[in-house]
Amino acid sequence: MTAEEFIQSLPARVDKGTIAGMNTNFYFDILGDNPTQYSVLIEEGEIRTAPGKVGDPTCTVTAKEKDLVAVVTGKMAPAMALMMGKVKVSNLNEMMKFAKIFGMM
């Protein structure tokens, strides 16, 4: 799995009932050999992904692609990734919401 595949899979993985009335914007800044950026926007029960930075993110996640993929595939514990500085998160509360929405905790 790549970071792009993970991001693109998110809309199909969410239960729309869990995001009803929610408005948030996650920005993923992927570092490494193939640096790229993605936005995951949740607006009034709808979710969409977009390349690049869209609007004013509620939470920015910065990581090398291999580290992000290790976390989302369960090969690295999220808490360990944060403690080791492998994944940096600007708003931990929003990231916890993200993890719950997408069944990662």
GIFENLIN-V21482 format. One record per residue. N is the residue number from 1. SS is DSSP state (hx for helix, st for strand, lp for the rest). OMEGA is omega in whole degrees, 0 to 359 (999 if undefined). NEAR is the number of other ideal C-beta (glycine too) atoms within 8 Angstrom. Layout:
n: [N,N]
ss: [SS,SS]
omega: [OMEGA,OMEGA]
near: [NEAR,NEAR]
This chain:
n: [1,2,3,4,5,6,7,8,9,10,11,12,13,14,15,16,17,18,19,20,21,22,23,24,25,26,27,28,29,30,31,32,33,34,35,36,37,38,39,40,41,42,43,44,45,46,47,48,49,50,51,52,53,54,55,56,57,58,59,60,61,62,63,64,65,66,67,68,69,70,71,72,73,74,75,76,77,78,79,80,81,82,83,84,85,86,87,88,89,90,91,92,93,94,95,96,97,98,99,100,101,102,103,104,105]
ss: [lp,lp,hx,hx,hx,hx,hx,hx,hx,hx,hx,hx,hx,lp,lp,hx,hx,hx,hx,lp,lp,lp,st,st,st,st,st,st,st,st,st,lp,lp,lp,lp,st,st,st,st,st,st,st,st,lp,lp,st,st,st,st,st,st,lp,lp,lp,lp,lp,lp,lp,st,st,st,st,st,st,hx,hx,hx,hx,hx,hx,hx,hx,lp,lp,lp,lp,lp,hx,hx,hx,hx,hx,hx,lp,lp,lp,st,st,st,lp,lp,hx,hx,hx,hx,hx,hx,hx,hx,hx,hx,lp,lp,lp,lp]
omega: [175,177,180,179,178,181,182,181,187,181,181,185,186,171,185,178,181,181,179,178,182,174,178,186,178,179,179,177,186,182,175,183,181,184,180,181,178,172,174,185,175,183,176,176,177,179,175,176,180,175,177,181,181,177,183,184,173,181,176,178,180,181,169,183,183,180,177,180,178,179,186,177,177,180,176,179,180,181,179,179,178,182,181,181,179,177,179,184,183,184,185,179,178,179,177,176,180,181,179,181,186,174,181,176,999]
near: [6,7,12,8,8,12,11,8,8,12,9,5,7,11,5,9,5,8,13,8,6,9,7,11,14,14,14,14,9,14,8,8,4,6,7,8,11,14,16,14,13,12,7,7,9,8,11,8,11,8,6,7,7,8,7,4,11,8,14,11,14,8,15,9,13,7,12,15,13,11,15,9,7,5,6,10,6,11,6,9,14,11,6,6,6,12,13,8,11,7,9,6,6,11,11,9,10,13,10,10,10,9,6,8,6]
